[in-house]
Amino acid sequence: MQTEKYRGYTLWGHAIQLREDILQPERFAGSGTITRDTKVIEVSGVLGTFETDEEAESAGLSWCRAWVDSH
């Protein structure tokens, strides 16, 4: 999980490991969560699947920044 402060919010980028079959390569679902103080403001849901956990977390953070910028 990656986190960053952005315009008064705390942004969280999440990676959830997906593995349907042991013979398939690892994939990660990405999502984002926006909080202010201790309150959850918005949650993205699954944004897509990615080859690495870093890519999934980065997608979550990008979604969070875009949400903050549009509100």
N, CA, C, O and CB atoms as a CASP TS submission, in Angstrom:
PFRMAT TS
TARGET T0000
AUTHOR 0000-0000-0000
METHOD Language model
MODEL 1
PARENT N/A
ATOM      1  N   MET     1       0.850  -1.171   0.000  1.00  0.00           N
ATOM      2  CA  MET     1       0.000   0.000   0.000  1.00  0.00           C
ATOM      3  C   MET     1       0.896   1.234   0.000  1.00  0.00           C
ATOM      4  O   MET     1       1.873   1.321   0.744  1.00  0.00           O
ATOM      5  CB  MET     1      -0.967  -0.002   1.223  1.00  0.00           C
ATOM      6  N   GLN     2       0.532   2.183  -0.859  1.00  0.00           N
ATOM      7  CA  GLN     2       1.229   3.467  -0.888  1.00  0.00           C
ATOM      8  C   GLN     2       0.281   4.542  -0.366  1.00  0.00           C
ATOM      9  O   GLN     2      -0.935   4.454  -0.533  1.00  0.00           O
ATOM     10  CB  GLN     2       1.729   3.811  -2.332  1.00  0.00           C
ATOM     11  N   THR     3       0.852   5.538   0.258  1.00  0.00           N
ATOM     12  CA  THR     3       0.042   6.645   0.753  1.00  0.00           C
ATOM     13  C   THR     3       0.749   7.960   0.468  1.00  0.00           C
ATOM     14  O   THR     3       1.976   8.020   0.393  1.00  0.00           O
ATOM     15  CB  THR     3      -0.236   6.494   2.265  1.00  0.00           C
ATOM     16  N   GLU     4      -0.047   9.011   0.308  1.00  0.00           N
ATOM     17  CA  GLU     4       0.529  10.350   0.148  1.00  0.00           C
ATOM     18  C   GLU     4      -0.484  11.388   0.612  1.00  0.00           C
ATOM     19  O   GLU     4      -1.692  11.150   0.614  1.00  0.00           O
ATOM     20  CB  GLU     4       0.945  10.609  -1.333  1.00  0.00           C
ATOM     21  N   LYS     5       0.036  12.531   1.000  1.00  0.00           N
ATOM     22  CA  LYS     5      -0.794  13.688   1.361  1.00  0.00           C
ATOM     23  C   LYS     5      -0.988  14.515   0.102  1.00  0.00           C
ATOM     24  O   LYS     5      -0.050  14.718  -0.669  1.00  0.00           O
ATOM     25  CB  LYS     5      -0.138  14.548   2.517  1.00  0.00           C
ATOM     26  N   TYR     6      -2.223  14.995  -0.105  1.00  0.00           N
ATOM     27  CA  TYR     6      -2.524  15.767  -1.303  1.00  0.00           C
ATOM     28  C   TYR     6      -3.679  16.704  -1.016  1.00  0.00           C
ATOM     29  O   TYR     6      -4.798  16.258  -0.761  1.00  0.00           O
ATOM     30  CB  TYR     6      -2.852  14.842  -2.494  1.00  0.00           C
ATOM     31  N   ARG     7      -3.414  18.004  -1.057  1.00  0.00           N
ATOM     32  CA  ARG     7      -4.435  19.044  -0.883  1.00  0.00           C
ATOM     33  C   ARG     7      -5.331  18.818   0.338  1.00  0.00           C
ATOM     34  O   ARG     7      -6.549  18.982   0.257  1.00  0.00           O
ATOM     35  CB  ARG     7      -5.294  19.122  -2.123  1.00  0.00           C
ATOM     36  N   GLY     8      -4.740  18.451   1.442  1.00  0.00           N
ATOM     37  CA  GLY     8      -5.482  18.281   2.686  1.00  0.00           C
ATOM     38  C   GLY     8      -6.086  16.909   2.882  1.00  0.00           C
ATOM     39  O   GLY     8      -6.714  16.652   3.909  1.00  0.00           O
ATOM     40  N   TYR     9      -5.910  16.026   1.922  1.00  0.00           N
ATOM     41  CA  TYR     9      -6.423  14.659   2.011  1.00  0.00           C
ATOM     42  C   TYR     9      -5.262  13.686   2.157  1.00  0.00           C
ATOM     43  O   TYR     9      -4.122  14.008   1.822  1.00  0.00           O
ATOM     44  CB  TYR     9      -7.277  14.305   0.767  1.00  0.00           C
ATOM     45  N   THR    10      -5.561  12.505   2.656  1.00  0.00           N
ATOM     46  CA  THR    10      -4.599  11.401   2.617  1.00  0.00           C
ATOM     47  C   THR    10      -5.106  10.422   1.574  1.00  0.00           C
ATOM     48  O   THR    10      -6.256   9.987   1.621  1.00  0.00           O
ATOM     49  CB  THR    10      -4.427  10.707   4.034  1.00  0.00           C
ATOM     50  N   LEU    11      -4.237  10.081   0.632  1.00  0.00           N
ATOM     51  CA  LEU    11      -4.586   9.186  -0.463  1.00  0.00           C
ATOM     52  C   LEU    11      -3.916   7.841  -0.240  1.00  0.00           C
ATOM     53  O   LEU    11      -2.761   7.764   0.180  1.00  0.00           O
ATOM     54  CB  LEU    11      -4.172   9.786  -1.830  1.00  0.00           C
ATOM     55  N   TRP    12      -4.662   6.784  -0.529  1.00  0.00           N
ATOM     56  CA  TRP    12      -4.167   5.421  -0.353  1.00  0.00           C
ATOM     57  C   TRP    12      -4.299   4.664  -1.667  1.00  0.00           C
ATOM     58  O   TRP    12      -5.383   4.598  -2.246  1.00  0.00           O
ATOM     59  CB  TRP    12      -4.937   4.690   0.780  1.00  0.00           C
ATOM     60  N   GLY    13      -3.209   4.102  -2.127  1.00  0.00           N
ATOM     61  CA  GLY    13      -3.225   3.234  -3.303  1.00  0.00           C
ATOM     62  C   GLY    13      -3.066   1.800  -2.839  1.00  0.00           C
ATOM     63  O   GLY    13      -2.115   1.469  -2.131  1.00  0.00           O
ATOM     64  N   HIS    14      -4.001   0.949  -3.241  1.00  0.00           N
ATOM     65  CA  HIS    14      -4.020  -0.440  -2.772  1.00  0.00           C
ATOM     66  C   HIS    14      -3.721  -1.412  -3.906  1.00  0.00           C
ATOM     67  O   HIS    14      -4.064  -1.162  -5.062  1.00  0.00           O
ATOM     68  CB  HIS    14      -5.375  -0.773  -2.144  1.00  0.00           C
ATOM     69  N   ALA    15      -3.084  -2.512  -3.565  1.00  0.00           N
ATOM     70  CA  ALA    15      -2.867  -3.626  -4.488  1.00  0.00           C
ATOM     71  C   ALA    15      -3.357  -4.897  -3.803  1.00  0.00           C
ATOM     72  O   ALA    15      -2.958  -5.206  -2.680  1.00  0.00           O
ATOM     73  CB  ALA    15      -1.351  -3.749  -4.904  1.00  0.00           C
ATOM     74  N   ILE    16      -4.226  -5.628  -4.496  1.00  0.00           N
ATOM     75  CA  ILE    16      -4.763  -6.878  -3.961  1.00  0.00           C
ATOM     76  C   ILE    16      -4.318  -7.998  -4.884  1.00  0.00           C
ATOM     77  O   ILE    16      -4.617  -7.991  -6.078  1.00  0.00           O
ATOM     78  CB  ILE    16      -6.328  -6.832  -3.833  1.00  0.00           C
ATOM     79  N   GLN    17      -3.606  -8.954  -4.323  1.00  0.00           N
ATOM     80  CA  GLN    17      -3.067 -10.039  -5.140  1.00  0.00           C
ATOM     81  C   GLN    17      -4.196 -10.918  -5.658  1.00  0.00           C
ATOM     82  O   GLN    17      -5.088 -11.322  -4.912  1.00  0.00           O
ATOM     83  CB  GLN    17      -2.060 -10.880  -4.335  1.00  0.00           C
ATOM     84  N   LEU    18      -4.132 -11.204  -6.965  1.00  0.00           N
ATOM     85  CA  LEU    18      -5.095 -12.087  -7.613  1.00  0.00           C
ATOM     86  C   LEU    18      -4.338 -13.299  -8.141  1.00  0.00           C
ATOM     87  O   LEU    18      -3.313 -13.158  -8.807  1.00  0.00           O
ATOM     88  CB  LEU    18      -5.866 -11.351  -8.765  1.00  0.00           C
ATOM     89  N   ARG    19      -4.838 -14.468  -7.846  1.00  0.00           N
ATOM     90  CA  ARG    19      -4.220 -15.667  -8.402  1.00  0.00           C
ATOM     91  C   ARG    19      -5.285 -16.749  -8.477  1.00  0.00           C
ATOM     92  O   ARG    19      -5.652 -17.357  -7.472  1.00  0.00           O
ATOM     93  CB  ARG    19      -2.995 -16.136  -7.543  1.00  0.00           C
ATOM     94  N   GLU    20      -5.769 -16.973  -9.686  1.00  0.00           N
ATOM     95  CA  GLU    20      -6.801 -17.977  -9.871  1.00  0.00           C
ATOM     96  C   GLU    20      -6.211 -19.378  -9.966  1.00  0.00           C
ATOM     97  O   GLU    20      -6.840 -20.352  -9.552  1.00  0.00           O
ATOM     98  CB  GLU    20      -7.611 -17.669 -11.113  1.00  0.00           C
ATOM     99  N   ASP    21      -5.024 -19.475 -10.502  1.00  0.00           N
ATOM    100  CA  ASP    21      -4.380 -20.766 -10.723  1.00  0.00           C
ATOM    101  C   ASP    21      -2.898 -20.615 -10.408  1.00  0.00           C
ATOM    102  O   ASP    21      -2.276 -19.622 -10.786  1.00  0.00           O
ATOM    103  CB  ASP    21      -4.598 -21.273 -12.192  1.00  0.00           C
ATOM    104  N   ILE    22      -2.345 -21.581  -9.730  1.00  0.00           N
ATOM    105  CA  ILE    22      -0.933 -21.507  -9.333  1.00  0.00           C
ATOM    106  C   ILE    22       0.002 -21.443 -10.545  1.00  0.00           C
ATOM    107  O   ILE    22       1.137 -20.981 -10.424  1.00  0.00           O
ATOM    108  CB  ILE    22      -0.571 -22.713  -8.466  1.00  0.00           C
ATOM    109  N   LEU    23      -0.460 -21.897 -11.699  1.00  0.00           N
ATOM    110  CA  LEU    23       0.373 -21.877 -12.899  1.00  0.00           C
ATOM    111  C   LEU    23       0.328 -20.535 -13.624  1.00  0.00           C
ATOM    112  O   LEU    23       1.135 -20.297 -14.522  1.00  0.00           O
ATOM    113  CB  LEU    23      -0.060 -22.975 -13.840  1.00  0.00           C
ATOM    114  N   GLN    24      -0.581 -19.675 -13.258  1.00  0.00           N
ATOM    115  CA  GLN    24      -0.677 -18.358 -13.884  1.00  0.00           C
ATOM    116  C   GLN    24       0.204 -17.364 -13.136  1.00  0.00           C
ATOM    117  O   GLN    24       0.423 -17.508 -11.933  1.00  0.00           O
ATOM    118  CB  GLN    24      -2.145 -17.867 -13.911  1.00  0.00           C
ATOM    119  N   PRO    25       0.709 -16.360 -13.844  1.00  0.00           N
ATOM    120  CA  PRO    25       1.519 -15.333 -13.164  1.00  0.00           C
ATOM    121  C   PRO    25       0.664 -14.497 -12.217  1.00  0.00           C
ATOM    122  O   PRO    25      -0.548 -14.371 -12.391  1.00  0.00           O
ATOM    123  CB  PRO    25       2.206 -14.416 -14.196  1.00  0.00           C
ATOM    124  N   GLU    26       1.320 -13.936 -11.222  1.00  0.00           N
ATOM    125  CA  GLU    26       0.623 -13.052 -10.286  1.00  0.00           C
ATOM    126  C   GLU    26       0.082 -11.832 -11.017  1.00  0.00           C
ATOM    127  O   GLU    26       0.719 -11.298 -11.925  1.00  0.00           O
ATOM    128  CB  GLU    26       1.561 -12.617  -9.142  1.00  0.00           C
ATOM    129  N   ARG    27      -1.091 -11.408 -10.610  1.00  0.00           N
ATOM    130  CA  ARG    27      -1.698 -10.156 -11.068  1.00  0.00           C
ATOM    131  C   ARG    27      -2.208  -9.447  -9.821  1.00  0.00           C
ATOM    132  O   ARG    27      -2.411 -10.067  -8.777  1.00  0.00           O
ATOM    133  CB  ARG    27      -2.867 -10.406 -12.123  1.00  0.00           C
ATOM    134  N   PHE    28      -2.411  -8.146  -9.944  1.00  0.00           N
ATOM    135  CA  PHE    28      -2.855  -7.350  -8.807  1.00  0.00           C
ATOM    136  C   PHE    28      -4.007  -6.448  -9.225  1.00  0.00           C
ATOM    137  O   PHE    28      -3.957  -5.814 -10.279  1.00  0.00           O
ATOM    138  CB  PHE    28      -1.692  -6.514  -8.236  1.00  0.00           C
ATOM    139  N   ALA    29      -5.031  -6.394  -8.408  1.00  0.00           N
ATOM    140  CA  ALA    29      -6.118  -5.440  -8.601  1.00  0.00           C
ATOM    141  C   ALA    29      -5.712  -4.143  -7.911  1.00  0.00           C
ATOM    142  O   ALA    29      -5.148  -4.162  -6.817  1.00  0.00           O
ATOM    143  CB  ALA    29      -7.485  -5.990  -8.037  1.00  0.00           C
ATOM    144  N   GLY    30      -6.000  -3.028  -8.552  1.00  0.00           N
ATOM    145  CA  GLY    30      -5.671  -1.723  -7.979  1.00  0.00           C
ATOM    146  C   GLY    30      -6.927  -0.988  -7.556  1.00  0.00           C
ATOM    147  O   GLY    30      -7.971  -1.094  -8.199  1.00  0.00           O
ATOM    148  N   SER    31      -6.813  -0.239  -6.464  1.00  0.00           N
ATOM    149  CA  SER    31      -7.924   0.601  -6.000  1.00  0.00           C
ATOM    150  C   SER    31      -7.364   1.771  -5.209  1.00  0.00           C
ATOM    151  O   SER    31      -6.182   1.806  -4.866  1.00  0.00           O
ATOM    152  CB  SER    31      -8.928  -0.219  -5.133  1.00  0.00           C
ATOM    153  N   GLY    32      -8.241   2.730  -4.927  1.00  0.00           N
ATOM    154  CA  GLY    32      -7.825   3.910  -4.180  1.00  0.00           C
ATOM    155  C   GLY    32      -8.839   4.271  -3.107  1.00  0.00           C
ATOM    156  O   GLY    32     -10.036   4.016  -3.240  1.00  0.00           O
ATOM    157  N   THR    33      -8.326   4.869  -2.042  1.00  0.00           N
ATOM    158  CA  THR    33      -9.167   5.352  -0.943  1.00  0.00           C
ATOM    159  C   THR    33      -8.705   6.759  -0.576  1.00  0.00           C
ATOM    160  O   THR    33      -7.509   7.038  -0.504  1.00  0.00           O
ATOM    161  CB  THR    33      -9.096   4.391   0.300  1.00  0.00           C
ATOM    162  N   ILE    34      -9.676   7.636  -0.345  1.00  0.00           N
ATOM    163  CA  ILE    34      -9.384   9.019   0.045  1.00  0.00           C
ATOM    164  C   ILE    34      -9.923   9.240   1.444  1.00  0.00           C
ATOM    165  O   ILE    34     -11.088   8.956   1.722  1.00  0.00           O
ATOM    166  CB  ILE    34     -10.004  10.045  -0.962  1.00  0.00           C
ATOM    167  N   THR    35      -9.065   9.754   2.335  1.00  0.00           N
ATOM    168  CA  THR    35      -9.486  10.069   3.699  1.00  0.00           C
ATOM    169  C   THR    35      -9.115  11.508   4.022  1.00  0.00           C
ATOM    170  O   THR    35      -8.216  12.095   3.419  1.00  0.00           O
ATOM    171  CB  THR    35      -8.842   9.096   4.722  1.00  0.00           C
ATOM    172  N   ARG    36      -9.830  12.048   4.983  1.00  0.00           N
ATOM    173  CA  ARG    36      -9.485  13.363   5.549  1.00  0.00           C
ATOM    174  C   ARG    36      -9.636  13.201   7.049  1.00  0.00           C
ATOM    175  O   ARG    36     -10.695  12.804   7.537  1.00  0.00           O
ATOM    176  CB  ARG    36     -10.411  14.550   4.976  1.00  0.00           C
ATOM    177  N   ASP    37      -8.569  13.510   7.781  1.00  0.00           N
ATOM    178  CA  ASP    37      -8.484  13.214   9.211  1.00  0.00           C
ATOM    179  C   ASP    37      -8.671  11.704   9.358  1.00  0.00           C
ATOM    180  O   ASP    37      -7.852  10.945   8.840  1.00  0.00           O
ATOM    181  CB  ASP    37      -9.567  14.025  10.049  1.00  0.00           C
ATOM    182  N   THR    38      -9.695  11.251  10.032  1.00  0.00           N
ATOM    183  CA  THR    38      -9.917   9.806  10.173  1.00  0.00           C
ATOM    184  C   THR    38     -11.166   9.342   9.424  1.00  0.00           C
ATOM    185  O   THR    38     -11.614   8.210   9.608  1.00  0.00           O
ATOM    186  CB  THR    38     -10.036   9.435  11.651  1.00  0.00           C
ATOM    187  N   LYS    39     -11.727  10.205   8.586  1.00  0.00           N
ATOM    188  CA  LYS    39     -12.967   9.900   7.878  1.00  0.00           C
ATOM    189  C   LYS    39     -12.692   9.464   6.441  1.00  0.00           C
ATOM    190  O   LYS    39     -11.933  10.115   5.723  1.00  0.00           O
ATOM    191  CB  LYS    39     -13.896  11.114   7.889  1.00  0.00           C
ATOM    192  N   VAL    40     -13.311   8.362   6.027  1.00  0.00           N
ATOM    193  CA  VAL    40     -13.227   7.933   4.633  1.00  0.00           C
ATOM    194  C   VAL    40     -14.135   8.837   3.807  1.00  0.00           C
ATOM    195  O   VAL    40     -15.322   8.978   4.103  1.00  0.00           O
ATOM    196  CB  VAL    40     -13.628   6.422   4.471  1.00  0.00           C
ATOM    197  N   ILE    41     -13.567   9.446   2.770  1.00  0.00           N
ATOM    198  CA  ILE    41     -14.299  10.369   1.912  1.00  0.00           C
ATOM    199  C   ILE    41     -14.840   9.658   0.673  1.00  0.00           C
ATOM    200  O   ILE    41     -16.001   9.839   0.305  1.00  0.00           O
ATOM    201  CB  ILE    41     -13.400  11.535   1.500  1.00  0.00           C
ATOM    202  N   GLU    42     -13.996   8.852   0.034  1.00  0.00           N
ATOM    203  CA  GLU    42     -14.396   8.163  -1.199  1.00  0.00           C
ATOM    204  C   GLU    42     -13.516   6.935  -1.399  1.00  0.00           C
ATOM    205  O   GLU    42     -12.356   6.915  -0.987  1.00  0.00           O
ATOM    206  CB  GLU    42     -14.298   9.114  -2.431  1.00  0.00           C
ATOM    207  N   VAL    43     -14.087   5.904  -2.042  1.00  0.00           N
ATOM    208  CA  VAL    43     -13.375   4.667  -2.355  1.00  0.00           C
ATOM    209  C   VAL    43     -13.649   4.341  -3.816  1.00  0.00           C
ATOM    210  O   VAL    43     -14.781   4.471  -4.282  1.00  0.00           O
ATOM    211  CB  VAL    43     -13.818   3.484  -1.410  1.00  0.00           C
ATOM    212  N   SER    44     -12.630   3.925  -4.533  1.00  0.00           N
ATOM    213  CA  SER    44     -12.763   3.743  -5.976  1.00  0.00           C
ATOM    214  C   SER    44     -13.441   2.449  -6.403  1.00  0.00           C
ATOM    215  O   SER    44     -14.137   2.438  -7.418  1.00  0.00           O
ATOM    216  CB  SER    44     -11.429   3.803  -6.593  1.00  0.00           C
ATOM    217  N   GLY    45     -13.264   1.376  -5.675  1.00  0.00           N
ATOM    218  CA  GLY    45     -13.583   0.064  -6.232  1.00  0.00           C
ATOM    219  C   GLY    45     -12.390  -0.387  -7.063  1.00  0.00           C
ATOM    220  O   GLY    45     -11.368   0.299  -7.097  1.00  0.00           O
ATOM    221  N   VAL    46     -12.503  -1.518  -7.725  1.00  0.00           N
ATOM    222  CA  VAL    46     -11.385  -2.053  -8.507  1.00  0.00           C
ATOM    223  C   VAL    46     -11.223  -1.234  -9.778  1.00  0.00           C
ATOM    224  O   VAL    46     -12.176  -1.045 -10.533  1.00  0.00           O
ATOM    225  CB  VAL    46     -11.606  -3.554  -8.849  1.00  0.00           C
ATOM    226  N   LEU    47     -10.003  -0.747 -10.008  1.00  0.00           N
ATOM    227  CA  LEU    47      -9.690   0.093 -11.162  1.00  0.00           C
ATOM    228  C   LEU    47      -9.156  -0.701 -12.348  1.00  0.00           C
ATOM    229  O   LEU    47      -9.104  -0.189 -13.466  1.00  0.00           O
ATOM    230  CB  LEU    47      -8.686   1.143 -10.770  1.00  0.00           C
ATOM    231  N   GLY    48      -8.767  -1.920 -12.115  1.00  0.00           N
ATOM    232  CA  GLY    48      -8.212  -2.764 -13.172  1.00  0.00           C
ATOM    233  C   GLY    48      -7.232  -3.748 -12.583  1.00  0.00           C
ATOM    234  O   GLY    48      -7.009  -3.772 -11.372  1.00  0.00           O
ATOM    235  N   THR    49      -6.638  -4.570 -13.453  1.00  0.00           N
ATOM    236  CA  THR    49      -5.622  -5.511 -13.004  1.00  0.00           C
ATOM    237  C   THR    49      -4.275  -5.118 -13.606  1.00  0.00           C
ATOM    238  O   THR    49      -4.197  -4.596 -14.718  1.00  0.00           O
ATOM    239  CB  THR    49      -6.000  -6.968 -13.394  1.00  0.00           C
ATOM    240  N   PHE    50      -3.223  -5.384 -12.843  1.00  0.00           N
ATOM    241  CA  PHE    50      -1.888  -4.926 -13.189  1.00  0.00           C
ATOM    242  C   PHE    50      -0.878  -6.037 -12.941  1.00  0.00           C
ATOM    243  O   PHE    50      -1.127  -6.952 -12.155  1.00  0.00           O
ATOM    244  CB  PHE    50      -1.517  -3.667 -12.386  1.00  0.00           C
ATOM    245  N   GLU    51       0.259  -5.949 -13.616  1.00  0.00           N
ATOM    246  CA  GLU    51       1.292  -6.979 -13.490  1.00  0.00           C
ATOM    247  C   GLU    51       2.073  -6.886 -12.191  1.00  0.00           C
ATOM    248  O   GLU    51       2.574  -7.897 -11.697  1.00  0.00           O
ATOM    249  CB  GLU    51       2.242  -6.889 -14.646  1.00  0.00           C
ATOM    250  N   THR    52       2.184  -5.676 -11.626  1.00  0.00           N
ATOM    251  CA  THR    52       2.933  -5.525 -10.371  1.00  0.00           C
ATOM    252  C   THR    52       2.083  -4.802  -9.335  1.00  0.00           C
ATOM    253  O   THR    52       1.143  -4.078  -9.662  1.00  0.00           O
ATOM    254  CB  THR    52       4.254  -4.756 -10.609  1.00  0.00           C
ATOM    255  N   ASP    53       2.443  -5.022  -8.081  1.00  0.00           N
ATOM    256  CA  ASP    53       1.722  -4.326  -7.017  1.00  0.00           C
ATOM    257  C   ASP    53       1.978  -2.825  -7.078  1.00  0.00           C
ATOM    258  O   ASP    53       1.099  -2.034  -6.737  1.00  0.00           O
ATOM    259  CB  ASP    53       2.128  -4.875  -5.646  1.00  0.00           C
ATOM    260  N   GLU    54       3.175  -2.423  -7.507  1.00  0.00           N
ATOM    261  CA  GLU    54       3.481  -0.993  -7.620  1.00  0.00           C
ATOM    262  C   GLU    54       2.597  -0.311  -8.658  1.00  0.00           C
ATOM    263  O   GLU    54       2.125   0.804  -8.436  1.00  0.00           O
ATOM    264  CB  GLU    54       4.954  -0.794  -7.982  1.00  0.00           C
ATOM    265  N   GLU    55       2.370  -0.975  -9.793  1.00  0.00           N
ATOM    266  CA  GLU    55       1.495  -0.402 -10.823  1.00  0.00           C
ATOM    267  C   GLU    55       0.062  -0.266 -10.306  1.00  0.00           C
ATOM    268  O   GLU    55      -0.603   0.737 -10.563  1.00  0.00           O
ATOM    269  CB  GLU    55       1.519  -1.275 -12.097  1.00  0.00           C
ATOM    270  N   ALA    56      -0.402  -1.268  -9.584  1.00  0.00           N
ATOM    271  CA  ALA    56      -1.759  -1.231  -9.032  1.00  0.00           C
ATOM    272  C   ALA    56      -1.898  -0.101  -8.021  1.00  0.00           C
ATOM    273  O   ALA    56      -2.887   0.632  -8.044  1.00  0.00           O
ATOM    274  CB  ALA    56      -2.112  -2.574  -8.374  1.00  0.00           C
ATOM    275  N   GLU    57      -0.921   0.044  -7.137  1.00  0.00           N
ATOM    276  CA  GLU    57      -0.955   1.115  -6.135  1.00  0.00           C
ATOM    277  C   GLU    57      -0.881   2.489  -6.797  1.00  0.00           C
ATOM    278  O   GLU    57      -1.583   3.413  -6.387  1.00  0.00           O
ATOM    279  CB  GLU    57       0.201   0.949  -5.135  1.00  0.00           C
ATOM    280  N   SER    58      -0.048   2.627  -7.803  1.00  0.00           N
ATOM    281  CA  SER    58       0.069   3.904  -8.520  1.00  0.00           C
ATOM    282  C   SER    58      -1.234   4.275  -9.212  1.00  0.00           C
ATOM    283  O   SER    58      -1.612   5.446  -9.239  1.00  0.00           O
ATOM    284  CB  SER    58       1.202   3.837  -9.549  1.00  0.00           C
ATOM    285  N   ALA    59      -1.918   3.294  -9.768  1.00  0.00           N
ATOM    286  CA  ALA    59      -3.221   3.555 -10.396  1.00  0.00           C
ATOM    287  C   ALA    59      -4.217   4.050  -9.355  1.00  0.00           C
ATOM    288  O   ALA    59      -5.006   4.955  -9.627  1.00  0.00           O
ATOM    289  CB  ALA    59      -3.762   2.281 -11.093  1.00  0.00           C
ATOM    290  N   GLY    60      -4.182   3.459  -8.170  1.00  0.00           N
ATOM    291  CA  GLY    60      -5.063   3.907  -7.093  1.00  0.00           C
ATOM    292  C   GLY    60      -4.781   5.343  -6.694  1.00  0.00           C
ATOM    293  O   GLY    60      -5.709   6.131  -6.513  1.00  0.00           O
ATOM    294  N   LEU    61      -3.512   5.692  -6.555  1.00  0.00           N
ATOM    295  CA  LEU    61      -3.150   7.063  -6.197  1.00  0.00           C
ATOM    296  C   LEU    61      -3.527   8.045  -7.302  1.00  0.00           C
ATOM    297  O   LEU    61      -3.966   9.159  -7.015  1.00  0.00           O
ATOM    298  CB  LEU    61      -1.652   7.155  -5.906  1.00  0.00           C
ATOM    299  N   SER    62      -3.362   7.647  -8.553  1.00  0.00           N
ATOM    300  CA  SER    62      -3.737   8.521  -9.671  1.00  0.00           C
ATOM    301  C   SER    62      -5.235   8.785  -9.659  1.00  0.00           C
ATOM    302  O   SER    62      -5.668   9.917  -9.872  1.00  0.00           O
ATOM    303  CB  SER    62      -3.317   7.896 -11.017  1.00  0.00           C
ATOM    304  N   TRP    63      -6.021   7.758  -9.416  1.00  0.00           N
ATOM    305  CA  TRP    63      -7.474   7.929  -9.330  1.00  0.00           C
ATOM    306  C   TRP    63      -7.820   8.897  -8.199  1.00  0.00           C
ATOM    307  O   TRP    63      -8.665   9.776  -8.366  1.00  0.00           O
ATOM    308  CB  TRP    63      -8.177   6.562  -9.107  1.00  0.00           C
ATOM    309  N   CYS    64      -7.165   8.731  -7.050  1.00  0.00           N
ATOM    310  CA  CYS    64      -7.423   9.606  -5.903  1.00  0.00           C
ATOM    311  C   CYS    64      -7.126  11.066  -6.229  1.00  0.00           C
ATOM    312  O   CYS    64      -7.934  11.946  -5.931  1.00  0.00           O
ATOM    313  CB  CYS    64      -6.587   9.165  -4.704  1.00  0.00           C
ATOM    314  N   ARG    65      -5.980  11.326  -6.837  1.00  0.00           N
ATOM    315  CA  ARG    65      -5.624  12.707  -7.193  1.00  0.00           C
ATOM    316  C   ARG    65      -6.644  13.295  -8.160  1.00  0.00           C
ATOM    317  O   ARG    65      -7.033  14.454  -8.017  1.00  0.00           O
ATOM    318  CB  ARG    65      -4.214  12.761  -7.816  1.00  0.00           C
ATOM    319  N   ALA    66      -7.081  12.513  -9.137  1.00  0.00           N
ATOM    320  CA  ALA    66      -8.062  12.988 -10.104  1.00  0.00           C
ATOM    321  C   ALA    66      -9.392  13.297  -9.409  1.00  0.00           C
ATOM    322  O   ALA    66     -10.051  14.283  -9.738  1.00  0.00           O
ATOM    323  CB  ALA    66      -8.266  11.945 -11.220  1.00  0.00           C
ATOM    324  N   TRP    67      -9.784  12.458  -8.454  1.00  0.00           N
ATOM    325  CA  TRP    67     -11.033  12.688  -7.721  1.00  0.00           C
ATOM    326  C   TRP    67     -10.940  13.995  -6.937  1.00  0.00           C
ATOM    327  O   TRP    67     -11.855  14.817  -6.987  1.00  0.00           O
ATOM    328  CB  TRP    67     -11.339  11.502  -6.766  1.00  0.00           C
ATOM    329  N   VAL    68      -9.840  14.187  -6.215  1.00  0.00           N
ATOM    330  CA  VAL    68      -9.667  15.404  -5.424  1.00  0.00           C
ATOM    331  C   VAL    68      -9.680  16.632  -6.335  1.00  0.00           C
ATOM    332  O   VAL    68     -10.318  17.635  -6.013  1.00  0.00           O
ATOM    333  CB  VAL    68      -8.350  15.346  -4.616  1.00  0.00           C
ATOM    334  N   ASP    69      -8.989  16.562  -7.454  1.00  0.00           N
ATOM    335  CA  ASP    69      -8.929  17.688  -8.377  1.00  0.00           C
ATOM    336  C   ASP    69     -10.310  18.050  -8.949  1.00  0.00           C
ATOM    337  O   ASP    69     -10.564  19.215  -9.256  1.00  0.00           O
ATOM    338  CB  ASP    69      -7.967  17.370  -9.512  1.00  0.00           C
ATOM    339  N   SER    70     -11.194  17.068  -9.091  1.00  0.00           N
ATOM    340  CA  SER    70     -12.501  17.333  -9.701  1.00  0.00           C
ATOM    341  C   SER    70     -13.576  17.683  -8.677  1.00  0.00           C
ATOM    342  O   SER    70     -14.718  17.950  -9.051  1.00  0.00           O
ATOM    343  CB  SER    70     -12.944  16.133 -10.502  1.00  0.00           C
ATOM    344  N   HIS    71     -13.231  17.684  -7.404  1.00  0.00           N
ATOM    345  CA  HIS    71     -14.233  18.010  -6.375  1.00  0.00           C
ATOM    346  C   HIS    71     -13.817  19.246  -5.642  1.00  0.00           C
ATOM    347  O   HIS    71     -14.521  19.693  -4.736  1.00  0.00           O
ATOM    348  CB  HIS    71     -14.426  16.850  -5.387  1.00  0.00           C
TER
END
